[in-house]
Amino acid sequence: ILHYSPFKTGWDWLTLILVLYTAVFTPFMAAFTDAAKTGESTAWIDFLNVVEVFVDIMFVADILINFRTTYVDDGEVIVNPRKIAINYMKGWFIIDAVAAVPFDWMLYGNGSSDALTQGLTGILKTARLLRLLRVARRIDQYSEYGAAVLILLMATFTLIAHWLACIFYALTTFERANFLNAPISWLDSLAKQHGITYHINGSEPDTKSRYITALYFTFTILTSVGFGNVAPVTNYEKVFTIFVMLLGSLMSAAIFGNVSSIMLRLYRGTEEYHEMLASIKEFIKFHYFPKPLADRLLESYQNTRSFTNGVDMNCVLKSFPDCLQADICLHLNRNLLDNSTSFRGASPGCLRALSLKLKSLHAPPGDTLIHPGDVLDSVYFITRGTIEILKEDIVVAIIAGKDDIFGENVKEKFFMSTKKAVNKSAYVVRAMSYADMHKIFLDDLYAIMLSYPDFASIFLQNFNVTFDIKQVG
């Protein structure tokens, strides 16, 4: 069975659900096994017993499946059955085997069904909780999501409170049955509220009332509230309560610490934005920038921030090897490379080289991209928005369409004798609306064309600049 197959993925999720079921109902069944003594209907207990049998069977089946499931070792998928078995035996087999042992079948098989046997069975069946270690390993992959971490923390807190409630009830019933004669425990107070007298082998509050009261007590102690309407009376109950208080303080510290880090993570980007904005304002104030230029600086930063969401693409790309950088850039520039007629017929290698050299730009309305006299060192490909070209404050052209190009006509320059000539702009190029575009430096473009002569001929044939802004003469 392939470890990445849909069947194995579905099976893992099924066993995960069964483990979570076990984490909730196994402690409950271990503690509240005396529900039949109260005269309650035991239909739901019978149903849970059937489910328990199903869980035992599924856990045994999971062991057999794991003995036939591939795994990865040093980048190689291992399919040899002997190696798979050895790897599983060294790993999770012992935990899975202990969790799958049907203790109730083994103990009830000898015909004994007294309270001691039932209690021992319940305690032994809590070994299933060892499988929660696998759940913890699976949960690690969601630790980067703040909302998921909060939900997991609350679920863990609730689950621990549930376990402690079961232990609290089991401790009290054990103590009353073996040591106490006087009706002084919290169960007696609960019985009085129901208008009955508590007896271990007689009348008792129903299971729902006992469980909810125990859970209410553990929640109040774990959260350090402790209203006192349910309180420990005996020494054993007090010692247990002290332990729960210590555990609650540790859990509160862990939860609040994680919540604080999550909130810092959520607002970290906002804080960086405001700090940078304040730095720009101080920079403007210190150097006495005129208001029009100052407004352009602030607007440029705000628009760039909203466009990139505060992510520095260059820093992200540098964290990956060159081969992955090419794949990432190819994906980011895919629309231009696929739709522009200038790049049709380029080989995959040529497209990867082009994608590494293309730079993405975003311009807000009114942003000046090129001034008169600027050196023309790039060609610009528009993917969205409208660009106006002006000369002496007079609009001479408006470029508004995909696959439009402005800059210098490289057809006239792609010769070794004239390629080094430096040309300058005769126009002002300004964004009329929010515009997205790609640019490539002419030196990079020429280098790629020399490396891929087949592409050079096709590119020069298909390349048509929409407006040549080169200064004549």
C-alpha positions as CSV (number, residue, x, y, z in Angstrom):
1,I,0.0,0.0,0.0
2,L,1.5,3.3,-1.1
3,H,1.9,5.7,1.8
4,Y,0.6,8.6,-0.3
5,S,-2.3,6.7,-1.9
6,P,-5.9,8.0,-1.5
7,F,-6.8,4.8,0.4
8,K,-4.0,5.3,3.0
9,T,-4.9,9.0,3.4
10,G,-8.6,8.1,4.0
11,W,-7.6,5.3,6.4
12,D,-5.4,7.6,8.4
13,W,-8.2,10.1,8.8
14,L,-10.6,7.3,9.9
15,T,-8.1,6.0,12.5
16,L,-7.6,9.6,13.7
17,I,-11.4,10.0,14.2
18,L,-11.4,6.7,16.1
19,V,-8.5,7.8,18.3
20,L,-10.3,11.0,19.1
21,Y,-13.4,9.0,20.0
22,T,-11.3,6.8,22.2
23,A,-9.8,9.9,23.9
24,V,-13.3,11.0,24.9
25,F,-15.3,7.8,25.6
26,T,-12.6,5.4,27.0
27,P,-12.0,7.5,30.2
28,F,-15.8,8.0,30.5
29,M,-16.6,4.3,30.3
30,A,-13.8,3.5,32.7
31,A,-15.1,5.9,35.3
32,F,-18.9,5.6,34.8
33,T,-19.3,1.9,34.6
34,D,-21.8,1.7,37.4
35,A,-24.6,3.5,35.5
36,A,-26.8,0.3,35.5
37,K,-26.9,0.5,39.3
38,T,-29.0,3.6,39.3
39,G,-31.8,1.9,37.4
40,E,-31.1,4.0,34.2
41,S,-31.6,2.7,30.8
42,T,-28.4,1.0,29.6
43,A,-29.2,1.1,25.9
44,W,-26.6,3.8,25.3
45,I,-24.0,1.8,27.2
46,D,-24.8,-1.3,25.1
47,F,-24.4,0.9,22.0
48,L,-21.0,2.2,23.2
49,N,-19.9,-1.4,23.9
50,V,-20.6,-2.3,20.3
51,V,-18.6,0.7,19.1
52,E,-15.8,-0.3,21.4
53,V,-15.7,-3.7,19.7
54,F,-15.6,-2.0,16.3
55,V,-12.7,0.3,17.5
56,D,-10.7,-2.8,18.7
57,I,-11.2,-4.4,15.3
58,M,-10.1,-1.3,13.4
59,F,-7.0,-0.8,15.5
60,V,-5.9,-4.4,14.8
61,A,-6.6,-3.9,11.1
62,D,-4.5,-0.7,11.3
63,I,-1.5,-2.7,12.5
64,L,-1.9,-5.1,9.6
65,I,-2.1,-2.3,7.1
66,N,1.0,-0.6,8.6
67,F,2.9,-3.8,8.0
68,R,2.2,-3.4,4.3
69,T,2.5,0.3,3.9
70,T,5.5,1.9,2.1
71,Y,7.7,4.5,3.7
72,V,10.4,7.0,2.5
73,D,14.0,6.5,3.5
74,D,16.7,9.0,2.3
75,G,14.4,10.1,-0.5
76,E,13.7,6.5,-1.7
77,V,10.2,4.8,-1.4
78,I,10.8,1.5,0.3
79,V,8.5,-1.3,-0.9
80,N,10.3,-4.3,0.4
81,P,7.9,-6.1,2.9
82,R,10.8,-7.1,5.2
83,K,12.2,-3.6,5.4
84,I,8.7,-2.2,6.0
85,A,8.1,-4.7,8.8
86,I,11.4,-3.9,10.5
87,N,10.9,-0.1,10.2
88,Y,7.4,-0.4,11.7
89,M,8.6,-2.7,14.5
90,K,11.2,-0.1,15.4
91,G,8.7,2.7,15.3
92,W,5.0,2.8,16.3
93,F,4.4,-0.9,16.5
94,I,4.6,-1.3,20.3
95,I,2.3,1.7,21.0
96,D,-0.2,0.5,18.4
97,A,-0.1,-3.1,19.7
98,V,-0.7,-2.0,23.3
99,A,-3.5,0.3,22.2
100,A,-5.1,-2.5,20.2
101,V,-5.2,-5.2,22.9
102,P,-8.9,-6.0,23.7
103,F,-8.6,-6.1,27.5
104,D,-12.4,-6.3,28.0
105,W,-12.5,-9.5,25.8
106,M,-9.6,-11.0,27.8
107,L,-11.0,-10.2,31.2
108,Y,-14.6,-10.9,30.6
109,G,-13.8,-14.1,28.8
110,N,-13.2,-15.8,32.2
111,G,-16.8,-15.2,33.2
112,S,-16.0,-12.6,35.9
113,S,-18.0,-9.3,35.7
114,D,-17.6,-7.9,39.2
115,A,-16.9,-4.2,39.9
116,L,-13.2,-4.8,40.3
117,T,-12.9,-6.5,37.0
118,Q,-14.9,-3.8,35.3
119,G,-12.7,-1.1,36.9
120,L,-9.5,-2.9,35.9
121,T,-10.7,-3.3,32.4
122,G,-11.5,0.4,32.1
123,I,-8.1,1.4,33.4
124,L,-6.3,-1.0,31.0
125,K,-8.3,0.3,28.1
126,T,-7.0,3.8,28.7
127,A,-3.8,2.5,27.0
128,R,-5.5,3.4,23.8
129,L,-4.7,7.0,24.6
130,L,-1.2,6.2,23.6
131,R,-2.3,6.6,20.1
132,L,-2.8,10.3,20.8
133,L,1.0,10.6,20.3
134,R,0.3,10.1,16.6
135,V,-2.4,12.7,16.6
136,A,0.1,15.2,18.2
137,R,2.5,14.5,15.3
138,R,-0.2,15.2,12.7
139,I,-1.3,18.4,14.5
140,D,2.2,19.9,14.2
141,Q,1.6,20.7,10.5
142,Y,-1.2,23.1,11.5
143,S,0.9,25.0,14.0
144,E,1.6,27.9,11.6
145,Y,-2.1,28.8,11.4
146,G,-3.2,31.1,14.3
147,A,-6.9,30.2,14.2
148,A,-6.1,26.4,14.1
149,V,-3.7,26.7,17.1
150,L,-6.4,28.5,19.1
151,I,-9.0,25.8,18.3
152,L,-6.5,23.1,19.1
153,L,-5.6,24.7,22.4
154,M,-9.3,25.0,23.4
155,A,-9.9,21.4,22.4
156,T,-6.9,20.2,24.4
157,F,-8.1,22.2,27.4
158,T,-11.6,20.7,27.2
159,L,-10.2,17.2,26.7
160,I,-8.0,17.4,29.8
161,A,-10.9,18.8,31.8
162,H,-13.0,15.8,30.6
163,W,-10.3,13.4,31.7
164,L,-9.9,15.0,35.1
165,A,-13.7,15.0,35.6
166,C,-13.7,11.2,35.0
167,I,-10.7,10.8,37.4
168,F,-12.4,13.0,40.0
169,Y,-15.6,10.9,40.0
170,A,-13.7,7.6,39.9
171,L,-11.6,8.7,42.9
172,T,-14.6,9.7,44.9
173,T,-16.5,6.5,44.3
174,F,-13.4,4.4,45.1
175,E,-12.9,6.3,48.3
176,R,-16.5,6.0,49.4
177,A,-16.6,2.3,48.6
178,N,-13.5,1.4,50.6
179,F,-12.9,4.1,53.3
180,L,-15.8,6.4,54.0
181,N,-18.9,5.7,56.0
182,A,-20.1,9.3,56.6
183,P,-22.0,11.0,53.8
184,I,-19.6,13.9,53.3
185,S,-18.4,13.8,49.7
186,W,-19.6,16.0,46.8
187,L,-21.7,13.1,45.6
188,D,-23.8,13.3,48.8
189,S,-24.4,17.0,48.2
190,L,-25.4,16.3,44.6
191,A,-27.8,13.5,45.9
192,K,-29.4,16.0,48.3
193,Q,-30.1,18.4,45.4
194,H,-32.0,15.5,43.7
195,G,-33.9,14.7,46.9
196,I,-32.3,11.3,47.4
197,T,-29.8,9.6,49.7
198,Y,-26.5,8.5,48.0
199,H,-25.6,4.9,48.4
200,I,-22.9,3.1,46.5
201,N,-25.2,0.1,45.9
202,G,-28.5,2.0,46.0
203,S,-30.0,5.2,44.8
204,E,-27.8,7.7,43.0
205,P,-28.1,10.8,40.8
206,D,-28.3,9.9,37.1
207,T,-25.1,9.6,35.1
208,K,-25.6,12.8,33.3
209,S,-25.9,14.8,36.5
210,R,-22.8,13.2,38.0
211,Y,-20.7,13.7,34.9
212,I,-21.8,17.4,34.3
213,T,-21.1,18.2,38.0
214,A,-17.7,16.6,37.9
215,L,-16.9,18.4,34.6
216,Y,-18.1,21.7,36.0
217,F,-15.9,21.3,39.0
218,T,-12.7,20.6,37.0
219,F,-13.4,23.5,34.7
220,T,-13.8,25.9,37.6
221,I,-10.6,24.7,39.2
222,L,-8.5,24.7,35.9
223,T,-9.6,28.2,35.2
224,S,-8.9,29.3,38.8
225,V,-12.5,30.4,39.4
226,G,-13.6,27.9,42.0
227,F,-17.1,29.1,42.9
228,G,-17.3,26.6,45.9
229,N,-20.7,25.2,45.2
230,V,-18.9,22.0,44.3
231,A,-16.0,21.6,46.6
232,P,-13.5,18.8,47.7
233,V,-14.3,17.4,51.1
234,T,-12.1,14.5,51.8
235,N,-8.3,14.5,51.9
236,Y,-8.0,12.5,48.7
237,E,-10.3,15.0,46.9
238,K,-8.3,17.9,48.3
239,V,-5.0,16.4,47.1
240,F,-6.5,15.8,43.7
241,T,-7.8,19.4,43.6
242,I,-4.3,20.8,44.5
243,F,-2.9,18.8,41.6
244,V,-5.6,20.2,39.2
245,M,-4.9,23.7,40.4
246,L,-1.2,23.4,39.6
247,L,-2.0,21.8,36.2
248,G,-4.5,24.6,35.5
249,S,-1.9,27.3,36.2
250,L,0.5,25.6,33.8
251,M,-2.1,25.2,31.1
252,S,-3.3,28.8,31.5
253,A,0.3,30.0,31.1
254,A,0.7,27.9,28.0
255,I,-2.6,29.0,26.5
256,F,-2.1,32.7,27.2
257,G,1.5,32.5,26.0
258,N,0.4,30.9,22.7
259,V,-2.4,33.4,22.3
260,S,0.0,36.3,22.9
261,S,2.4,35.0,20.2
262,I,-0.5,34.5,17.8
263,M,-1.8,38.0,18.3
264,L,1.8,39.4,17.9
265,R,2.1,37.4,14.7
266,L,-1.3,38.7,13.4
267,Y,-0.3,42.3,14.2
268,R,3.3,42.1,13.3
269,G,2.8,43.1,9.7
270,T,0.6,46.1,10.8
271,E,3.3,47.2,13.3
272,E,6.0,47.0,10.6
273,Y,3.8,49.0,8.2
274,H,3.2,51.8,10.7
275,E,6.8,51.9,11.8
276,M,8.0,52.2,8.2
277,L,5.4,54.8,7.5
278,A,6.6,56.8,10.5
279,S,10.2,56.5,9.3
280,I,9.2,57.8,5.9
281,K,7.4,60.8,7.5
282,E,10.4,61.5,9.6
283,F,12.7,61.3,6.5
284,I,10.4,63.7,4.7
285,K,10.3,66.1,7.6
286,F,14.1,66.0,8.2
287,H,15.0,66.7,4.6
288,Y,12.2,69.3,3.9
289,F,10.7,67.6,1.0
290,P,8.1,69.6,-0.9
291,K,4.5,68.5,-0.3
292,P,3.9,67.0,-3.8
293,L,7.0,64.9,-3.6
294,A,6.3,63.9,0.0
295,D,2.8,62.8,-1.0
296,R,4.2,60.7,-3.9
297,L,6.6,59.0,-1.5
298,L,3.8,58.1,1.0
299,E,1.4,57.0,-1.8
300,S,4.1,54.9,-3.5
301,Y,4.9,53.1,-0.3
302,Q,1.3,52.5,0.6
303,N,0.4,51.2,-2.9
304,T,3.5,49.0,-3.0
305,R,2.6,47.6,0.4
306,S,-0.9,46.8,-0.6
307,F,0.3,45.2,-3.9
308,T,2.9,43.0,-2.3
309,N,1.2,42.5,1.1
310,G,4.5,43.4,2.7
311,V,6.4,40.4,1.2
312,D,9.8,41.1,-0.3
313,M,9.9,38.8,-3.3
314,N,13.6,39.1,-3.7
315,C,14.3,37.9,-0.2
316,V,11.8,35.0,-0.7
317,L,13.4,34.0,-4.0
318,K,17.0,34.0,-2.5
319,S,15.9,31.5,0.1
320,F,15.5,28.9,-2.6
321,P,18.0,27.1,-4.9
322,D,18.5,28.4,-8.4
323,C,16.4,25.7,-10.0
324,L,13.4,26.5,-7.8
325,Q,13.9,30.2,-8.4
326,A,13.5,29.6,-12.1
327,D,10.3,27.6,-11.6
328,I,8.8,30.3,-9.2
329,C,9.6,33.1,-11.7
330,L,8.2,31.0,-14.6
331,H,5.0,30.7,-12.6
332,L,4.8,34.4,-11.7
333,N,5.4,35.5,-15.3
334,R,3.4,32.8,-16.9
335,N,0.6,35.0,-18.2
336,L,3.0,37.4,-20.0
337,L,5.1,34.6,-21.5
338,D,2.1,32.7,-22.7
339,N,0.1,35.7,-24.0
340,S,2.6,38.0,-25.5
341,T,3.3,37.5,-29.2
342,S,7.0,38.5,-28.6
343,F,7.8,35.3,-26.7
344,R,6.0,32.8,-28.9
345,G,8.2,30.0,-30.1
346,A,10.7,30.3,-27.2
347,S,12.1,27.0,-25.9
348,P,11.4,26.0,-22.3
349,G,15.0,26.8,-21.4
350,C,14.7,30.2,-23.0
351,L,11.5,30.9,-21.1
352,R,13.1,30.0,-17.8
353,A,16.0,32.4,-18.6
354,L,13.6,35.1,-19.5
355,S,11.4,34.6,-16.4
356,L,14.5,35.1,-14.1
357,K,15.2,38.5,-15.7
358,L,11.6,39.9,-15.8
359,K,10.7,42.2,-13.0
360,S,7.2,43.0,-11.9
361,L,6.1,46.6,-11.4
362,H,2.9,48.2,-10.0
363,A,2.2,51.8,-10.5
364,P,-0.6,53.9,-8.9
365,P,-2.4,56.6,-10.8
366,G,-0.2,59.7,-11.4
367,D,3.0,57.8,-10.8
368,T,5.7,58.9,-13.2
369,L,7.7,55.9,-14.6
370,I,10.1,57.7,-17.0
371,H,11.2,61.3,-17.1
372,P,12.6,63.2,-20.1
373,G,16.3,62.5,-20.4
374,D,16.2,59.2,-18.5
375,V,18.5,56.5,-19.9
376,L,16.5,53.8,-21.6
377,D,17.8,50.6,-20.2
378,S,14.6,48.6,-20.2
379,V,11.6,47.5,-22.2
380,Y,8.2,47.5,-20.5
381,F,5.3,45.1,-21.1
382,I,1.9,46.2,-19.9
383,T,-0.4,43.5,-18.4
384,R,-3.0,45.8,-16.8
385,G,-3.9,49.5,-16.7
386,T,-3.5,52.6,-18.8
387,I,-0.3,54.5,-19.5
388,E,-0.1,58.1,-20.9
389,I,2.9,59.5,-22.7
390,L,3.4,63.3,-22.6
391,K,5.7,65.8,-24.1
392,E,5.8,69.3,-22.7
393,D,2.6,68.5,-20.7
394,I,0.8,67.5,-23.9
395,V,-0.5,64.0,-24.1
396,V,0.8,62.4,-27.3
397,A,-0.3,58.8,-26.7
398,I,-2.4,56.7,-24.4
399,I,-1.5,53.0,-24.1
400,A,-4.3,50.9,-22.7
401,G,-4.2,47.2,-23.5
402,K,-2.6,43.9,-22.8
403,D,0.5,43.1,-24.8
404,D,1.3,46.8,-25.3
405,I,5.0,47.6,-25.1
406,F,6.8,50.9,-24.6
407,G,10.4,51.8,-24.4
408,E,13.1,51.6,-27.1
409,N,12.7,49.6,-30.3
410,V,15.3,46.9,-29.9
411,K,15.1,45.9,-33.5
412,E,17.2,48.9,-34.4
413,K,19.7,48.2,-31.7
414,F,20.3,44.5,-31.8
415,F,23.6,44.7,-33.6
416,M,27.0,44.3,-32.0
417,S,28.2,47.6,-33.4
418,T,25.4,49.7,-32.1
419,K,24.2,47.7,-29.1
420,K,26.4,49.7,-26.7
421,A,24.9,53.0,-27.7
422,V,23.0,54.8,-24.9
423,N,19.7,56.3,-25.7
424,K,17.5,58.6,-23.6
425,S,13.8,59.3,-23.3
426,A,12.2,62.2,-25.0
427,Y,8.8,61.8,-23.2
428,V,7.2,61.6,-19.8
429,V,5.6,58.2,-19.1
430,R,2.9,58.3,-16.4
431,A,0.3,55.9,-15.1
432,M,-3.3,57.0,-15.6
433,S,-4.8,54.2,-13.5
434,Y,-3.4,51.3,-11.4
435,A,-1.1,49.6,-13.8
436,D,0.8,46.3,-13.7
437,M,3.7,45.7,-16.0
438,H,6.9,43.7,-16.5
439,K,10.2,45.1,-17.4
440,I,13.4,43.5,-18.6
441,F,16.8,45.2,-18.8
442,L,18.1,45.5,-22.4
443,D,21.5,44.0,-21.4
444,D,19.7,40.9,-20.0
445,L,17.5,40.7,-23.1
446,Y,20.5,40.9,-25.5
447,A,22.4,38.3,-23.5
448,I,19.5,35.9,-23.7
449,M,19.1,36.5,-27.5
450,L,22.8,35.8,-28.0
451,S,22.5,32.6,-26.0
452,Y,19.3,31.5,-27.9
453,P,19.8,32.6,-31.5
454,D,16.7,30.7,-32.7
455,F,14.6,32.7,-30.2
456,A,16.3,36.0,-31.3
457,S,15.1,35.7,-34.8
458,I,11.5,34.9,-33.8
459,F,11.6,37.6,-31.1
460,L,12.8,40.3,-33.5
461,Q,10.2,39.3,-36.0
462,N,7.3,39.4,-33.5
463,F,8.5,42.3,-31.3
464,N,6.6,45.5,-32.0
465,V,6.9,48.4,-29.6
466,T,3.6,50.3,-29.2
467,F,5.4,53.6,-28.7
468,D,9.1,54.3,-29.1
469,I,10.0,56.9,-26.5
470,K,13.6,57.2,-27.6
471,Q,15.0,60.7,-28.1
472,V,15.8,61.3,-31.8
473,G,19.1,62.8,-32.7
